[in-house]
Amino acid sequence: MSNLPLDRLMRELASFLGTRLDFERGIYRLSVPLPLGRRQEVSASVRQDDDGRQIIAFVSTVGAARRDIDAWRLLQSNGHYVYCRVALLGTVVAVIACQLLHTAQPEEVLLMLREVAQTADQLERQIFIADQY
Protein backbone atom coordinates (compact mmCIF):
# COMPACT_ATOMS: atom_id res chain seq x y z
CA MET A 1 0.00 0.00 0.00
CA SER A 2 1.33 3.41 -0.89
CA ASN A 3 1.97 6.20 1.57
CA LEU A 4 -0.60 8.79 0.45
CA PRO A 5 1.37 12.06 0.94
CA LEU A 6 4.44 10.55 -0.77
CA ASP A 7 2.25 9.06 -3.49
CA ARG A 8 0.77 12.46 -4.30
CA LEU A 9 4.18 14.15 -4.19
CA MET A 10 5.83 11.56 -6.45
CA ARG A 11 2.97 11.72 -8.96
CA GLU A 12 3.27 15.51 -9.11
CA LEU A 13 7.03 15.28 -9.65
CA ALA A 14 6.76 12.60 -12.32
CA SER A 15 4.16 14.68 -14.15
CA PHE A 16 6.31 17.81 -13.93
CA LEU A 17 9.39 15.91 -15.17
CA GLY A 18 7.39 14.20 -17.91
CA THR A 19 8.51 10.76 -16.83
CA ARG A 20 6.82 7.51 -15.85
CA LEU A 21 6.41 6.64 -12.18
CA ASP A 22 6.62 3.02 -11.07
CA PHE A 23 5.61 1.69 -7.65
CA GLU A 24 6.44 -1.76 -6.33
CA ARG A 25 6.78 -3.14 -2.79
CA GLY A 26 6.69 0.29 -1.16
CA ILE A 27 9.31 1.83 -3.47
CA TYR A 28 8.66 4.51 -6.08
CA ARG A 29 10.97 4.68 -9.09
CA LEU A 30 11.28 7.36 -11.70
CA SER A 31 13.75 8.19 -14.42
CA VAL A 32 14.99 11.75 -13.90
CA PRO A 33 15.83 13.61 -17.14
CA LEU A 34 19.33 15.10 -17.21
CA PRO A 35 21.16 17.42 -19.64
CA LEU A 36 22.27 16.02 -23.02
CA GLY A 37 19.36 13.57 -23.10
CA ARG A 38 20.69 11.44 -20.26
CA ARG A 39 18.45 9.93 -17.56
CA GLN A 40 19.09 8.50 -14.10
CA GLU A 41 16.81 6.26 -12.05
CA VAL A 42 15.99 7.50 -8.56
CA SER A 43 13.91 5.54 -6.05
CA ALA A 44 11.94 6.94 -3.13
CA SER A 45 10.61 5.17 -0.06
CA VAL A 46 9.48 6.06 3.44
CA ARG A 47 11.17 4.85 6.59
CA GLN A 48 11.06 5.96 10.21
CA ASP A 49 13.89 7.65 12.05
CA ASP A 50 14.82 6.75 15.63
CA ASP A 51 12.15 9.13 16.96
CA GLY A 52 9.38 7.64 14.80
CA ARG A 53 9.22 10.47 12.24
CA GLN A 54 8.54 9.47 8.65
CA ILE A 55 11.52 10.16 6.40
CA ILE A 56 11.58 10.05 2.60
CA ALA A 57 14.80 8.45 1.33
CA PHE A 58 15.78 9.18 -2.27
CA VAL A 59 18.38 6.73 -3.60
CA SER A 60 20.17 6.33 -6.92
CA THR A 61 22.52 3.40 -7.43
CA VAL A 62 25.94 4.17 -8.91
CA GLY A 63 27.37 0.65 -9.14
CA ALA A 64 28.96 -2.25 -7.32
CA ALA A 65 31.67 -1.34 -4.82
CA ARG A 66 35.14 -2.50 -5.83
CA ARG A 67 38.54 -2.41 -4.16
CA ASP A 68 39.93 -0.03 -6.80
CA ILE A 69 37.35 2.69 -5.99
CA ASP A 70 38.90 5.53 -4.00
CA ALA A 71 36.56 5.58 -0.98
CA TRP A 72 38.41 8.54 0.53
CA ARG A 73 37.70 10.64 -2.59
CA LEU A 74 34.02 9.66 -2.44
CA LEU A 75 33.86 10.64 1.22
CA GLN A 76 35.51 13.99 0.45
CA SER A 77 33.02 14.64 -2.36
CA ASN A 78 30.19 14.73 0.20
CA GLY A 79 31.35 18.22 1.17
CA HIS A 80 30.41 19.54 -2.29
CA TYR A 81 26.72 18.61 -2.34
CA VAL A 82 23.79 20.55 -0.93
CA TYR A 83 21.20 17.80 -0.45
CA CYS A 84 22.77 14.43 -1.15
CA ARG A 85 25.57 12.20 0.07
CA VAL A 86 27.51 9.34 -1.46
CA ALA A 87 27.16 6.17 0.61
CA LEU A 88 27.98 2.50 0.59
CA LEU A 89 24.79 0.44 0.90
CA GLY A 90 25.94 -3.12 1.43
CA THR A 91 28.11 -3.74 -1.61
CA VAL A 92 26.70 -0.91 -3.72
CA VAL A 93 27.84 2.70 -4.10
CA ALA A 94 24.75 4.93 -4.04
CA VAL A 95 23.72 8.57 -3.77
CA ILE A 96 21.18 9.32 -1.03
CA ALA A 97 19.14 12.31 0.14
CA CYS A 98 16.59 12.31 2.97
CA GLN A 99 13.72 14.63 3.85
CA LEU A 100 11.06 14.71 6.57
CA LEU A 101 7.86 13.58 4.86
CA HIS A 102 5.51 15.97 6.63
CA THR A 103 7.57 19.05 5.65
CA ALA A 104 8.36 17.95 2.08
CA GLN A 105 7.56 20.56 -0.55
CA PRO A 106 7.55 19.73 -4.28
CA GLU A 107 10.06 22.46 -5.22
CA GLU A 108 12.60 21.34 -2.61
CA VAL A 109 12.11 17.66 -3.39
CA LEU A 110 12.62 18.41 -7.09
CA LEU A 111 15.96 20.03 -6.28
CA MET A 112 16.91 16.98 -4.21
CA LEU A 113 15.88 14.52 -6.93
CA ARG A 114 17.86 16.41 -9.55
CA GLU A 115 20.97 16.59 -7.38
CA VAL A 116 20.75 12.87 -6.53
CA ALA A 117 20.31 11.99 -10.22
CA GLN A 118 23.06 14.30 -11.50
CA THR A 119 25.52 13.18 -8.84
CA ALA A 120 24.88 9.48 -9.44
CA ASP A 121 25.16 9.94 -13.21
CA GLN A 122 28.42 11.87 -12.84
CA LEU A 123 29.91 9.25 -10.50
CA GLU A 124 28.88 6.44 -12.86
CA ARG A 125 30.77 8.11 -15.68
CA GLN A 126 33.82 8.87 -13.49
CA ILE A 127 34.11 5.53 -11.70
CA PHE A 128 32.60 3.01 -14.08
CA ILE A 129 33.15 4.87 -17.38
CA ALA A 130 29.65 3.78 -18.40
CA ASP A 131 26.00 4.29 -17.57
CA GLN A 132 25.16 1.62 -14.99
CA TYR A 133 21.63 2.56 -13.85
N, C-alpha and C positions, 0 to 999 in steps of 0.2 A: 504494500500500500504506500502511496506517495505521501510525502509531507506537504500538506496543502500550501503553506506560504512559499516553500522552496519550489514547488511545482509551478505556481503562478509566476514566480520570479524567473525561473529557467525558461518557461514558455515565452515570456516577454523578451528575454535576451535572445533566444533562438530566432524569434520573429524579427527583431531589430537587426540581427546579424545576417538574416536571410539563410539560415542553415537549419538542417534537420536536428530534432532533439530526440534522442533515444532514452528509454528508461527500462532498466532491468535490475531486479533484486536490490532495490533501494538506491541504485546509482544512476544518475543522469549523465549522458554523454552527448557532447556536441563538438562539431568540427569548427574551430574558430578561424575565420579568414585572416590571412596575413598579407603583407605587401608582396608584390611580384607573383601573385596567384597561389602562394603557398597556403597550407592549412595545417592546423595542429589540433589533435584531439585533447579535450579537457573534460575530466569527469567531475561531478559534484555529488556529495553525499552529506548527510547530517549525522553528527555524532554528539555525544555529551562530554563537556569538560568535567573536571574533578568536582566542580560545584553544581553540576546538573544542568548547566546552561546548554542550549542547543547551539552547536557550531557548524557552519557550512565549511567543508573542506574541499577546495578545488585542487585537483591533482592532474599533472600531465607527465606521462612516462617519457624519459629520455632514452634509456636503454639499460642493458644488463651491466652491472658493475663488473669491472675487470681490474686485475692487479696493475695494469699499465696506466690507469686513470689517475691523474694527480689530484688526490682527495684534498690536499692542502689548498690547491688553487680553487677548487670548487667551494671550499669553506670560505676562502677569502672573497669570492665573488658575491657571497650573501650580503656584503656591505654595500653593494652597488644597487640593490633593488629596493623599491618602495614597498611593495605589497608581498612579494613572494620570497621563497627561500629554496635553495637546492638541498635535497635530503637523500639519504639512502634508506629505502623502504625494503627491508629484507635484502634481496640481491639485486635490486633495481635502483638506478639513479632516477630521481623524479624531481619535479618542481611543484611546490605546494604553497597555497595561500589559504588562510582561514579568516572567517568573519562570523561574528555573532549573528545568528539567524534573525532574531527579533529587531535588530537595528539595520539590517541589510537594505540598502537602497540600490535600485537598478543602475544608476550612473556609476556609483562606486564599485559595484560588483563587475560591471563592464570593464572598468579600468583594471581590476584584478585579473579577470579572465584574459584580457589582452596581454597583460604582463606575463602571466603564467605561460600562455601559448607562445609568445615571442621568445621568452627565455628558454623554454624547452626546445623550440625549433633551433635557436642559435646554438645551444649546447649539443644538440644532435649533430649539427653540421661541423662543429669544432671537434668533438670527441669521436664521433663515429663516422664522420665524413659522408654520411648518408642520412636520408629521412627514415627514421625508425618507426615513428608512430604518427 
